Amino acid sequence: MITGELKNKIDSLWDIFAAGGLVNPLEVIEQITYLMFIHDLDDSDNIRAKESAMLGLPYKSIFSEEVKVGERTIDGLQLKWSVFHDFPADRMYSVIQEWVFPFIKTLHSDRNSAYSKYMDDAIFKLPTPLVLSKVVDSLDEIYKVMNEIQTADVRGDVYEYLLSKIAQSGLNGQFRTPRHIIRMMVEMMNPSSDEMICDPACGTSGFLVASAEYLKEKKKEEIFFDKQKKDHYMNHMFYGYDMDRTMLRIGAMNMMTHGIDNPFIEYRDSLSDQNTDRDKYTLVLANPPFKGSLDAESVSGDLLKMCKTKKTELLFISLFLRILKIGGRCACIVPDGVLFGSSKAHRDIRREIVENHRLEAIISMPSGVFKPYAGVSTAILVFTKTEHGGTDNVWFYDMKADGFSLDDKRSPIAENDIEDIIERFKNLEKETDRKRTDKSFMVPKKDIVSNDYDLSINKYKEIEYVAVEYPPTSEIMANIREIEMEIGQEMEELERLLEL
């Protein structure tokens, strides 16, 4: 969550759009995203030029020399944010409308790229040069504050705050999975340089961006010093699907500005027959939608074979099992009802994972993790697709704190279980002797089977009751009488004082 100066500046930017007549929050976020992308193109181009100069490598800027836009050939430097933001308002307006927008639509020659798909219909909607000038100045101030804060999450936090504007307006109810929860799941999965990573309900691509950043941070030499692995990282590693074109556009831009040249971000109803993926990915990271029900007619038939239900949270788990390769892993967020629901569909999906695949971990999260957007209790489900079983012991962790208060304010606090979760998950062999009164413990498969495949932590966690010895009743009564006498004496003293 962002607070203070940055929050105020984003609110001011939002007010500029409202004053200019743009009040639909989806349109406002689209326009802000386009302009942020144009700003980031300039920044990332400058950074790559500096890195290449330091390494003594040749680098050709996308703004270098002359650029062809439509029928005209213009000086590419005029398309840089750092250049045109100093132009007079009228000239800046015509440059962005007539040159910059057409230019960014044609950046990728590959018409099937994520970028081309979601920029083809990009429309510049700012109504007047004055509004544009104010928006550009406001964004410059926002970037200045973001650079001063210099935390890895600040960009994601800005997106989260923008998305909260949609939720406040009652449109689409979009909300972002907290960055620290995403990062925890990525660290637990420890993706390798040859993964194929998918999020079938990707939204703004938070899981994909975090995976890319993790790989860049932890496995930089392995990926970037190997031509084939670098090509895989840039063009064939990341796959995201969603049904909201605005979110896809933000997601595609988010990936590209984080250095992924060509992520596969596509409009798709992942649960329908239009999704034909099967045995394709090595890692699924997701927080799929889990509200409401779907019509059976709109759901892919083979998902219903595994789990006959209309509930999206169960259908998505069926989907994960279908799209993963043998040996592929999944870490997904599910509502608590998935763990203990008593319907046949709930039991069937749990039995499928426990009996036919390898269920590894259940991390129970407190209900405040998704506040202020939602107060549902959730858990992280970690499993590997095997199709031949493999569940021996399941690791449970009772997460009590994530470094933030569990109310709507989500203020930073000292208590935080995340590092402990990551450390213990990476060393599960040390967990076998822990008692069920501890924060984390192992549960054998036979116990889960005997409990009808119930996966809620409360079914297995034991509470240690400490005996408290109280004094005899006669002693307690004597103390009460003594207190009563003292009260009577004090009351008499008070009455005497009032009579004086």
BAMAR-78530 format. One record per residue (C-alpha): x, y, z. Coordinates in nm, 4 decimals, always signed. Example, Ala and Ser with C-alpha at 12.3 -4.5 7.8 and 13.67 -1.06 7.14 Angstrom:
<pts>
PT          X          Y          Z
PT    +1.2300    -0.4500    +0.7800
PT    +1.3670    -0.1060    +0.7140
</pts>
This chain:
<pts>
PT          X          Y          Z
PT    +0.0000    +0.0000    +0.0000
PT    +0.1207    +0.3500    -0.0782
PT    +0.0751    +0.6409    +0.1567
PT    +0.1717    +1.0027    +0.2022
PT    +0.3123    +1.2134    -0.0774
PT    +0.2907    +0.9519    -0.3544
PT    -0.0739    +0.8738    -0.2763
PT    -0.1581    +1.2458    -0.2789
PT    +0.0127    +1.2953    -0.6156
PT    -0.1771    +1.0039    -0.7741
PT    -0.5019    +1.1467    -0.6325
PT    -0.4110    +1.4840    -0.7867
PT    -0.3428    +1.3158    -1.1224
PT    -0.6815    +1.1432    -1.1011
PT    -0.8440    +1.4816    -1.0309
PT    -0.6817    +1.6297    -1.3452
PT    -0.8516    +1.3615    -1.5575
PT    -1.1855    +1.4197    -1.3823
PT    -1.1605    +1.7964    -1.4385
PT    -1.0870    +1.7258    -1.8059
PT    -1.4057    +1.5183    -1.8400
PT    -1.2499    +1.1680    -1.8209
PT    -1.4333    +1.0002    -1.5329
PT    -1.4510    +0.6319    -1.6352
PT    -1.1798    +0.4727    -1.4145
PT    -1.0958    +0.2076    -1.6776
PT    -1.0301    +0.4784    -1.9376
PT    -0.8271    +0.6844    -1.6914
PT    -0.6073    +0.3850    -1.6015
PT    -0.5628    +0.3028    -1.9710
PT    -0.4448    +0.6556    -2.0500
PT    -0.2144    +0.6662    -1.7448
PT    -0.0733    +0.3263    -1.8449
PT    -0.0013    +0.4421    -2.2013
PT    +0.1762    +0.7545    -2.0770
PT    +0.3717    +0.5596    -1.8114
PT    +0.4779    +0.3168    -2.0816
PT    +0.5951    +0.6028    -2.3057
PT    +0.7901    +0.7448    -2.0087
PT    +0.9374    +0.4014    -1.9282
PT    +1.0409    +0.3456    -2.2917
PT    +1.2637    +0.6509    -2.2641
PT    +1.4026    +0.5402    -1.9242
PT    +1.4685    +0.1782    -2.0251
PT    +1.6275    +0.2894    -2.3539
PT    +1.8671    +0.5170    -2.1631
PT    +1.9516    +0.2397    -1.9121
PT    +2.0221    -0.0138    -2.1882
PT    +2.2388    +0.2388    -2.3712
PT    +2.4447    +0.2965    -2.0524
PT    +2.4749    -0.0770    -1.9794
PT    +2.5906    -0.1456    -2.3354
PT    +2.8456    +0.1372    -2.3151
PT    +2.9826    -0.0040    -1.9869
PT    +3.0149    -0.3517    -2.1407
PT    +3.1578    -0.2131    -2.4646
PT    +2.8694    -0.3564    -2.6658
PT    +2.6971    -0.1867    -2.9600
PT    +2.3459    -0.0552    -2.8928
PT    +2.0971    +0.1020    -3.1284
PT    +1.8332    +0.3168    -2.9595
PT    +1.4721    +0.2815    -3.0760
PT    +1.4752    +0.6629    -3.0915
PT    +1.7979    +0.6841    -3.2909
PT    +1.8179    +0.8616    -3.6238
PT    +1.4970    +0.9083    -3.8201
PT    +1.1776    +0.7160    -3.7460
PT    +0.9056    +0.6409    -3.9977
PT    +0.5549    +0.7112    -3.8655
PT    +0.2880    +0.6481    -4.1252
PT    +0.3937    +0.8282    -4.4393
PT    +0.6203    +1.0721    -4.2566
PT    +0.9819    +1.0407    -4.1502
PT    +1.0695    +1.2357    -3.8359
PT    +1.3561    +1.2827    -3.5930
PT    +1.3224    +0.9976    -3.3390
PT    +1.4513    +1.2136    -3.0538
PT    +1.1252    +1.4124    -3.0597
PT    +0.9439    +1.0969    -2.9449
PT    +1.1408    +1.0733    -2.6199
PT    +0.9507    +1.1770    -2.3061
PT    +1.2537    +1.3696    -2.1792
PT    +1.2427    +1.5806    -2.4968
PT    +0.8745    +1.6423    -2.5695
PT    +0.7772    +1.7135    -2.2066
PT    +0.9535    +2.0510    -2.2467
PT    +0.7540    +2.1431    -2.5586
PT    +0.4741    +2.4055    -2.5390
PT    +0.1369    +2.2416    -2.4618
PT    -0.0039    +2.2672    -2.8179
PT    +0.3075    +2.1213    -2.9794
PT    +0.3379    +1.8436    -2.7180
PT    -0.0280    +1.7506    -2.7798
PT    +0.0187    +1.7205    -3.1575
PT    +0.3497    +1.5291    -3.1174
PT    +0.1928    +1.2683    -2.8837
PT    -0.1311    +1.2383    -3.0801
PT    +0.0146    +1.2335    -3.4315
PT    +0.3579    +1.0760    -3.3778
PT    +0.4150    +0.9088    -3.0406
PT    +0.0958    +0.6976    -3.0295
PT    +0.1322    +0.5702    -3.3898
PT    +0.5028    +0.5044    -3.3139
PT    +0.4420    +0.2894    -3.0058
PT    +0.1805    +0.0872    -3.1967
PT    +0.4448    -0.0175    -3.4503
PT    +0.7325    -0.0840    -3.2097
PT    +0.7068    -0.4604    -3.2579
PT    +0.7276    -0.5977    -3.6080
PT    +0.5743    -0.9252    -3.4844
PT    +0.2005    -0.8675    -3.5217
PT    +0.1314    -1.1622    -3.2884
PT    +0.3317    -1.0205    -2.9993
PT    +0.1563    -0.9317    -2.6749
PT    +0.2547    -0.5738    -2.7290
PT    +0.1062    -0.5467    -3.0791
PT    -0.2171    -0.7220    -2.9795
PT    -0.2976    -0.4759    -2.7056
PT    -0.1561    -0.1573    -2.8581
PT    -0.3287    -0.1932    -3.1948
PT    -0.6484    -0.0421    -3.0556
PT    -0.4803    +0.2108    -2.8253
PT    -0.6608    +0.5440    -2.8511
PT    -0.5291    +0.8762    -2.7225
PT    -0.8242    +1.0247    -2.5322
PT    -0.6903    +1.3290    -2.3486
PT    -0.9249    +1.6091    -2.4599
PT    -0.7059    +1.9225    -2.4663
PT    -0.3392    +2.0324    -2.4717
PT    -0.3838    +2.1911    -2.1274
PT    -0.5053    +1.8639    -1.9703
PT    -0.2159    +1.6743    -2.1329
PT    +0.0371    +1.9303    -2.0079
PT    -0.0955    +1.8993    -1.6516
PT    -0.0957    +1.5172    -1.6718
PT    +0.2642    +1.5069    -1.8008
PT    +0.3814    +1.7449    -1.5243
PT    +0.1943    +1.5373    -1.2643
PT    +0.3495    +1.2112    -1.3905
PT    +0.6965    +1.3701    -1.3773
PT    +0.6348    +1.4515    -1.0100
PT    +0.5083    +1.0955    -0.9434
PT    +0.8204    +0.9441    -1.1029
PT    +1.0394    +1.1780    -0.8994
PT    +0.8778    +1.0526    -0.5751
PT    +0.8954    +0.6882    -0.6961
PT    +1.2682    +0.7277    -0.7634
PT    +1.3204    +0.8762    -0.4167
PT    +1.1366    +0.5872    -0.2495
PT    +1.3452    +0.3350    -0.4471
PT    +1.1788    +0.0156    -0.3290
PT    +1.1278    -0.2849    -0.5535
PT    +0.7531    -0.2752    -0.4926
PT    +0.6856    +0.0915    -0.5612
PT    +0.5746    +0.0455    -0.9224
PT    +0.3483    -0.2444    -0.8281
PT    +0.2109    -0.0372    -0.5411
PT    +0.1248    +0.2431    -0.7829
PT    -0.0642    -0.0058    -1.0016
PT    -0.2385    -0.1462    -0.6944
PT    -0.3525    +0.1997    -0.5919
PT    -0.4747    +0.2732    -0.9448
PT    -0.6657    -0.0558    -0.9478
PT    -0.8217    +0.0321    -0.6139
PT    -0.9817    +0.3267    -0.7942
PT    -1.1714    +0.0769    -1.0109
PT    -1.2918    -0.1157    -0.7049
PT    -1.3998    +0.2093    -0.5349
PT    -1.6009    +0.2970    -0.8439
PT    -1.7784    -0.0385    -0.8380
PT    -1.6445    -0.1405    -1.1789
PT    -1.5080    -0.4926    -1.2289
PT    -1.3873    -0.5136    -0.8647
PT    -1.0277    -0.5688    -0.9702
PT    -0.7715    -0.6113    -0.6953
PT    -0.4102    -0.7134    -0.6972
PT    -0.2495    -0.9932    -0.4993
PT    -0.0134    -0.8276    -0.2472
PT    +0.3401    -0.8136    -0.3852
PT    +0.4987    -0.9695    -0.0763
PT    +0.2650    -1.2712    -0.0986
PT    +0.3480    -1.3119    -0.4694
PT    +0.7195    -1.2855    -0.3938
PT    +0.6889    -1.5449    -0.1158
PT    +0.5210    -1.7924    -0.3538
PT    +0.7852    -1.7326    -0.6239
PT    +1.0689    -1.7850    -0.3733
PT    +0.9073    -2.1064    -0.2501
PT    +0.8861    -2.2380    -0.6076
PT    +1.2409    -2.1198    -0.6930
PT    +1.1828    -2.1156    -1.0735
PT    +1.4669    -2.2402    -1.2950
PT    +1.6034    -2.0873    -1.6159
PT    +1.4177    -2.3305    -1.8424
PT    +1.0670    -2.3050    -1.6919
PT    +0.7486    -2.2362    -1.8867
PT    +0.5496    -2.0266    -1.6397
PT    +0.1763    -1.9675    -1.6719
PT    -0.0878    -1.7650    -1.4913
PT    -0.4287    -1.8449    -1.6476
PT    -0.5938    -1.5472    -1.4692
PT    -0.3057    -1.3039    -1.4897
PT    -0.4656    -0.9596    -1.4434
PT    -0.1744    -0.7153    -1.4416
PT    +0.0796    -1.0030    -1.4642
PT    +0.2004    -0.9722    -1.1032
PT    +0.3111    -1.3371    -1.0735
PT    +0.4878    -1.3282    -1.4107
PT    +0.6685    -1.0018    -1.3340
PT    +0.7779    -1.1318    -0.9912
PT    +0.9064    -1.4563    -1.1490
PT    +1.1010    -1.2592    -1.4100
PT    +1.2520    -1.0330    -1.1420
PT    +1.3437    -1.3334    -0.9254
PT    +1.5208    -1.5059    -1.2148
PT    +1.7012    -1.1867    -1.3100
PT    +1.8143    -1.1452    -0.9495
PT    +1.9046    -1.5066    -0.8603
PT    +2.0035    -1.6635    -1.1940
PT    +2.1307    -1.3699    -1.3965
PT    +2.4558    -1.5278    -1.5180
PT    +2.2886    -1.8571    -1.6051
PT    +2.0250    -1.6838    -1.8224
PT    +2.1897    -1.3750    -1.9703
PT    +2.5272    -1.5337    -2.0585
PT    +2.3595    -1.8122    -2.2541
PT    +2.2072    -1.7109    -2.5875
PT    +1.9440    -1.9872    -2.5942
PT    +1.8344    -1.9349    -2.2337
PT    +1.8145    -1.5596    -2.2827
PT    +1.5956    -1.6105    -2.5908
PT    +1.3748    -1.8501    -2.3900
PT    +1.3496    -1.5939    -2.1062
PT    +1.2580    -1.3105    -2.3418
PT    +1.0223    -1.4910    -2.5786
PT    +0.9043    -1.8338    -2.4567
PT    +0.8986    -1.8469    -2.0749
PT    +0.5980    -1.6379    -1.9669
PT    +0.2307    -1.7007    -2.0488
PT    -0.0661    -1.5072    -1.9131
PT    -0.4383    -1.5146    -1.9950
PT    -0.7276    -1.2979    -1.8855
PT    -1.0736    -1.1848    -1.9955
PT    -1.0240    -0.8137    -1.9279
PT    -0.8509    -0.6319    -2.2144
PT    -0.7560    -0.3349    -1.9973
PT    -0.5831    -0.5612    -1.7469
PT    -0.4109    -0.7465    -2.0318
PT    -0.2853    -0.4197    -2.1764
PT    -0.1499    -0.3128    -1.8380
PT    -0.0045    -0.6623    -1.7884
PT    +0.1692    -0.6694    -2.1287
PT    +0.3175    -0.3234    -2.0713
PT    +0.4180    -0.4198    -1.7176
PT    +0.6085    -0.7223    -1.8495
PT    +0.7801    -0.5274    -2.1264
PT    +0.8915    -0.2463    -1.8986
PT    +1.0410    -0.5132    -1.6700
PT    +1.2620    -0.6249    -1.9579
PT    +1.0624    -0.9140    -2.1077
PT    +1.0638    -0.8461    -2.4814
PT    +0.7798    -1.0710    -2.5903
PT    +0.5614    -1.2307    -2.3199
PT    +0.2656    -1.4350    -2.4407
PT    -0.0202    -1.2335    -2.2909
PT    -0.3515    -1.3205    -2.4549
PT    -0.7242    -1.2610    -2.4240
PT    -0.8732    -1.5957    -2.3285
PT    -1.1447    -1.7491    -2.1145
PT    -0.9169    -2.0062    -1.9528
PT    -1.2035    -2.2288    -1.8372
PT    -1.3760    -2.2510    -2.1756
PT    -1.3210    -2.4749    -2.4775
PT    -1.1159    -2.1977    -2.6442
PT    -0.8349    -2.2948    -2.4041
PT    -0.6838    -2.6104    -2.5553
PT    -0.3619    -2.6109    -2.3490
PT    -0.2689    -2.9517    -2.2112
PT    +0.0593    -3.0818    -2.0590
PT    +0.2324    -2.7575    -2.1595
PT    +0.3706    -2.5664    -1.8592
PT    +0.6260    -2.6528    -1.5931
PT    +0.5083    -2.3981    -1.3338
PT    +0.1698    -2.2414    -1.2593
PT    +0.1487    -1.9433    -1.0231
PT    -0.1992    -1.8002    -0.9794
PT    -0.4621    -1.6333    -0.7686
PT    -0.7670    -1.7194    -0.9804
PT    -1.1074    -1.5556    -0.9305
PT    -1.3138    -1.7374    -0.6714
PT    -1.6505    -1.5737    -0.6619
PT    -1.9777    -1.6734    -0.8226
PT    -2.0572    -1.9640    -1.0507
PT    -2.0350    -2.0347    -1.4215
PT    -2.2860    -2.1870    -1.6608
PT    -2.1939    -2.5464    -1.7380
PT    -2.2289    -2.4672    -2.1116
PT    -1.9420    -2.2169    -2.0941
PT    -1.6990    -2.4553    -1.9200
PT    -1.4643    -2.6923    -2.1023
PT    -1.6023    -3.0468    -2.0904
PT    -1.2815    -3.2159    -1.9772
PT    -1.2619    -2.9896    -1.6708
PT    -1.6118    -3.1006    -1.5686
PT    -1.5096    -3.4678    -1.6021
PT    -1.2595    -3.4268    -1.3213
PT    -1.4806    -3.2091    -1.1057
PT    -1.8488    -3.1541    -1.1883
PT    -1.9155    -2.8077    -1.0505
PT    -1.9908    -2.4480    -1.1430
PT    -1.7506    -2.3029    -0.8845
PT    -1.4588    -2.1232    -1.0480
PT    -1.2120    -2.1976    -0.7660
PT    -1.2520    -2.5749    -0.8180
PT    -1.2532    -2.5529    -1.1970
PT    -0.9270    -2.3581    -1.1963
PT    -0.7558    -2.6319    -0.9914
PT    -0.8782    -2.8853    -1.2502
PT    -0.7358    -2.6571    -1.5193
PT    -0.3957    -2.6345    -1.3456
PT    -0.3736    -3.0139    -1.3377
PT    -0.4594    -3.0314    -1.7081
PT    -0.2195    -2.7644    -1.8369
PT    +0.0850    -2.8746    -1.6323
PT    +0.3402    -3.1155    -1.7720
PT    +0.4178    -3.4314    -1.5722
PT    +0.6498    -3.3056    -1.2975
PT    +0.5105    -2.9540    -1.3317
PT    +0.4481    -2.7627    -1.0100
PT    +0.1728    -2.5303    -0.8939
PT    +0.1414    -2.2718    -0.6160
PT    -0.2030    -2.1144    -0.6127
PT    -0.4200    -1.9180    -0.3725
PT    -0.7562    -2.0741    -0.2871
PT    -1.0406    -1.9739    -0.0537
PT    -1.0574    -2.1809    +0.2638
PT    -1.3770    -2.3494    +0.1433
PT    -1.1732    -2.5478    -0.1096
PT    -0.9889    -2.7129    +0.1798
PT    -1.2894    -2.8354    +0.3748
PT    -1.5995    -2.8000    +0.1530
PT    -1.8278    -3.1008    +0.1943
PT    -1.9804    -3.1168    -0.1556
PT    -1.8888    -3.4053    -0.3868
PT    -1.6989    -3.1663    -0.6164
PT    -1.4889    -3.0351    -0.3267
PT    -1.4014    -3.3868    -0.2113
PT    -1.3321    -3.5059    -0.5671
PT    -1.0755    -3.2343    -0.6402
PT    -0.8987    -3.2885    -0.3054
PT    -0.8944    -3.6651    -0.3574
PT    -0.7560    -3.6146    -0.7093
PT    -0.4616    -3.4096    -0.5828
PT    -0.3848    -3.6323    -0.2830
PT    -0.4257    -3.9703    -0.4542
PT    -0.3130    -3.9080    -0.8143
PT    -0.0560    -3.6315    -0.7668
PT    +0.1793    -3.5082    -0.4948
PT    +0.0319    -3.2566    -0.2537
PT    +0.3224    -3.0865    -0.0787
PT    +0.2015    -2.7956    +0.1315
PT    -0.0946    -2.6013    +0.2654
PT    -0.0164    -2.2534    +0.4008
PT    -0.3136    -2.1093    +0.5853
PT    -0.3193    -1.7272    +0.5592
PT    -0.5055    -1.4862    +0.7892
PT    -0.8254    -1.3289    +0.6544
PT    -0.6819    -0.9751    +0.6520
PT    -0.4203    -1.0433    +0.3815
PT    -0.6451    -0.9125    +0.1014
PT    -0.7886    -0.6162    +0.2880
PT    -0.9082    -0.3521    +0.2124
PT    -1.0444    -0.5253    -0.1019
PT    -1.1720    -0.8472    +0.0536
PT    -1.1773    -1.0143    +0.3942
PT    -1.1871    -1.3792    +0.2860
PT    -0.9739    -1.6470    +0.4520
PT    -0.7378    -1.8030    +0.2016
PT    -0.4603    -2.0589    +0.1759
PT    -0.1739    -2.1371    -0.0588
PT    -0.1909    -2.4810    -0.2169
PT    +0.1392    -2.6304    -0.3421
PT    +0.1388    -2.9504    -0.5467
PT    +0.3223    -3.1357    -0.8247
PT    +0.1491    -3.3097    -1.1156
PT    +0.2563    -3.6755    -1.1303
PT    -0.0555    -3.8708    -1.2418
PT    +0.0838    -4.1576    -1.0302
PT    +0.0389    -4.0292    -0.6760
PT    +0.3317    -3.9477    -0.4510
PT    +0.1652    -3.7767    -0.1553
PT    +0.3320    -3.9106    +0.1596
PT    +0.3272    -3.6246    +0.4092
PT    +0.1669    -3.2846    +0.3683
PT    +0.3306    -2.9812    +0.5274
PT    +0.0924    -2.7397    +0.7027
PT    +0.1843    -2.3876    +0.8149
PT    -0.0391    -2.1637    +1.0244
PT    +0.0569    -1.8144    +0.9040
PT    -0.0395    -1.5513    +1.1619
PT    +0.1283    -1.2355    +1.0262
PT    +0.2605    -1.1064    +0.6925
PT    +0.4355    -0.7890    +0.8091
PT    +0.1219    -0.5722    +0.7930
PT    -0.1740    -0.5128    +1.0223
PT    -0.4761    -0.7233    +0.9293
PT    -0.7232    -0.4353    +0.9233
PT    -0.8200    -0.2100    +0.6309
PT    -0.5198    +0.0189    +0.6902
PT    -0.2602    -0.2603    +0.6423
PT    +0.0062    -0.0647    +0.8294
PT    +0.3575    -0.2171    +0.8536
PT    +0.4203    -0.4200    +1.1730
PT    +0.7164    -0.6179    +1.3095
PT    +0.5492    -0.9618    +1.3127
PT    +0.6097    -1.1456    +0.9857
PT    +0.6063    -1.5207    +0.9129
PT    +0.7130    -1.4992    +0.5471
PT    +1.0874    -1.5597    +0.5901
PT    +1.0132    -1.8495    +0.8262
PT    +0.7722    -2.0041    +0.5719
PT    +1.0280    -1.9845    +0.2886
PT    +1.3096    -2.1218    +0.5036
PT    +1.1032    -2.4131    +0.6393
PT    +0.9552    -2.5009    +0.2987
PT    +1.3051    -2.5284    +0.1529
PT    +1.4056    -2.7632    +0.4379
PT    +1.1021    -2.9884    +0.4806
PT    +1.3159    -3.2794    +0.5967
PT    +1.3641    -3.0906    +0.9243
PT    +0.9885    -3.0588    +0.9777
PT    +0.9105    -3.4271    +1.0330
PT    +0.9609    -3.4210    +1.4101
PT    +0.7629    -3.1048    +1.4813
PT    +0.4544    -3.1363    +1.6989
PT    +0.1077    -3.0423    +1.5853
PT    +0.0990    -2.7725    +1.8505
PT    +0.3742    -2.5887    +1.6552
PT    +0.3153    -2.3267    +1.3872
PT    +0.4151    -2.5796    +1.1181
PT    +0.4019    -2.9588    +1.1087
PT    +0.3704    -3.2638    +0.8834
PT    +0.0518    -3.4705    +0.8428
PT    +0.0748    -3.8245    +0.6974
PT    -0.1442    -3.9061    +0.3983
PT    -0.3365    -4.1735    +0.5921
PT    -0.4634    -3.9099    +0.8393
PT    -0.5887    -3.6947    +0.5518
PT    -0.7625    -3.9902    +0.3864
PT    -0.9308    -4.0912    +0.7143
PT    -1.0628    -3.7347    +0.7463
PT    -1.2343    -3.7508    +0.4059
PT    -0.9504    -3.5548    +0.2437
PT    -1.0142    -3.2505    +0.4623
PT    -0.7174    -3.0126    +0.4182
PT    -0.8055    -2.7396    +0.6687
PT    -0.5272    -2.6853    +0.9199
PT    -0.7731    -2.6773    +1.2108
PT    -0.8520    -3.0437    +1.1474
PT    -0.4953    -3.1421    +1.2376
PT    -0.3558    -2.8644    +1.4542
PT    -0.3538    -2.9436    +1.8264
PT    -0.4006    -2.6752    +2.0859
PT    -0.1981    -2.7087    +2.4011
PT    -0.4102    -2.6317    +2.7038
PT    -0.2205    -2.5170    +3.0112
PT    -0.3865    -2.6144    +3.3385
PT    -0.4687    -2.3178    +3.5589
PT    -0.5098    -2.3782    +3.9307
PT    -0.7627    -2.1610    +4.1088
PT    -0.7912    -2.1152    +4.4882
PT    -1.0726    -2.2974    +4.6719
PT    -1.4240    -2.1534    +4.6421
PT    -1.4305    -2.0635    +5.0133
PT    -1.1169    -1.8512    +4.9701
PT    -1.2623    -1.6719    +4.6646
PT    -1.5878    -1.5988    +4.8569
PT    -1.3905    -1.4651    +5.1550
PT    -1.1985    -1.2299    +4.9204
PT    -1.5244    -1.1046    +4.7679
PT    -1.6672    -1.0368    +5.1198
PT    -1.3492    -0.8485    +5.2110
PT    -1.3728    -0.6331    +4.8961
PT    -1.7407    -0.5632    +4.9697
PT    -1.6540    -0.4453    +5.3206
PT    -1.3847    -0.2125    +5.1844
PT    -1.6332    -0.0677    +4.9319
PT    -1.8879    -0.0126    +5.2151
PT    -1.6313    +0.1714    +5.4260
PT    -1.5259    +0.3911    +5.1323
PT    -1.8926    +0.4736    +5.0561
PT    -1.9541    +0.5765    +5.4199
PT    -1.6441    +0.8007    +5.4088
PT    -1.7677    +0.9592    +5.0836
PT    -2.1137    +1.0282    +5.2327
PT    -1.9565    +1.1991    +5.5376
PT    -1.7527    +1.4242    +5.3088
PT    -2.0640    +1.5198    +5.1122
PT    -2.2512    +1.6163    +5.4336
PT    -1.9779    +1.8643    +5.5405
</pts>
